[in-house]
Amino acid sequence: MSDIFKLCDIIRKECFDIHSYLKHGHLEKVYENALYHRLKNKSLNVEQQYPIEVRDKDGTVLGDFFADLFVKNKLIVELKACSTLVNEHIAQLLGYLRATGIEHGLLINFGNPKLQKKIYSQQRYKRKR
């Protein structure tokens, strides 16, 4: 578990640096490209626009989505460039986690004058049946 927090700390540090340099006001894709570039320069295994299939319980593909970044085969990073994060952004990330079975995700918003970031765990949001 501490490994995921160390990874998140590296990513958050790079995000702070990007936000300090670019400020807010760019399109999400600019921040995505910047973070991808910085993480690659740190020799981290990172995939951009990571494909996600949502399937029904019988295996039928219901839809295709793309997570902004997938880091070290263990962390989905979803970026935003909006005035503030809202519940729909959290639901999107949690949906990605459920669809992939990946345990952790990081939600980052560059669109606010103050960088917003939060880690989410699929385990924490599982419903008891």
N, C-alpha and C positions, 0 to 999 in steps of 0.2 A: 504494500500500500504506500509506503514512503517513497517508492520509486516513481509512482504516478505524481505525487506531490512535488518531487524534485523536477520532473519533466514539466509540470505546470508552472513551476517557478521560473524555469528557463524561458518558457513561452511568454509568461507575463512580463518578464524583464525586457524581452525583445519588443513586446507590444508597447510598453511604456516608452522605450526608445523611439519606436516608429511614431507613436502619437506625439512625442515631444518634438520630433523633427518635422512631420507632415502636418501636425495639428488636426483638427476636425474639418470636415467640409469636402472631402473627396468621396468618390464612389467606393462602394464596398470592394470592388475588384482591385482597386489600387492597394488597399490595405491587405487584401488576400495575397496579391503578388509580392508585396513587401515582406510579409511574414514568411511566405514560402521561401523567398530568396534568403532571408536571414537564417532560417532554420537549416536550409541546405548548406549554407556557409559554415554552420556549426557541425556539419557532417551528420545531421539527424536524418533518419529515414522518414521522409514526408511525401505524401501523395496529395496532389491538388485535384479538386473536383472528384472526390472519391465516390464511385457509384454505389448506390444502395437500392436494393429491390425490396419492396414490401409485398409479402405473400400472404395468401389466405391459408387457413390451416390445412387445406388439401394440396398446397404447393403452388396454386395458381398465382401468377404475378399480377398484382393489383395496381402497381405503379412503380415508377422509377424516380429516384431523387439523387441529388449529388450533395454530399457534405463538402464544405469548403476545403478543409484539410484533414488528413488522417496521419497521425504522427506515431512512429515506432510501433505500428500495428497494434496500438492499444488505446489511443486517445483521439476522439473526434473533436475537431475545433470548428465551431460555427461562428462566423464573423458577421457583424452588422455595422451599418453606418447610418444610424438614425438618431433622433433626439434622445430617446431613452428606450431601454429594454422593456418589453411588455410580456404578458403571460403567453401570448402566441409564439414568441421567440423561444421561450422555455419549452413549450409543448413541442415545437419543431425539433429541438435538440433531443428531448426525451423520446420522441418518435423514432429518430435516427438510432438512438441507443437500443431501443426495443427491437427494431427491424434487423439490426446487425448482431445483436447479442454482445456488443461492446459495453463494458461496464462504466467507463467514464467519458465525460464530455466537458469541454470548456467553451463557454459562451462569452464572446468579447464584443463590445460595442465601441467603435472608434468615432462615432458621430456626435458624441457629447463632448463639451469642453473638458470634462473629466472622464478619463478612460474607465469604462465599466467592464468588469470581468467577474465570472463566477464559475466554479466547477460544480458539475452535477454527477451524481452516481445513480445508475439505473436501480441498484439495490434499494436505495432510499425511497424511490418512488413506486416500487412494486406494490400493487394492491393485494391485500390479504383476501383470500377466497374462502 
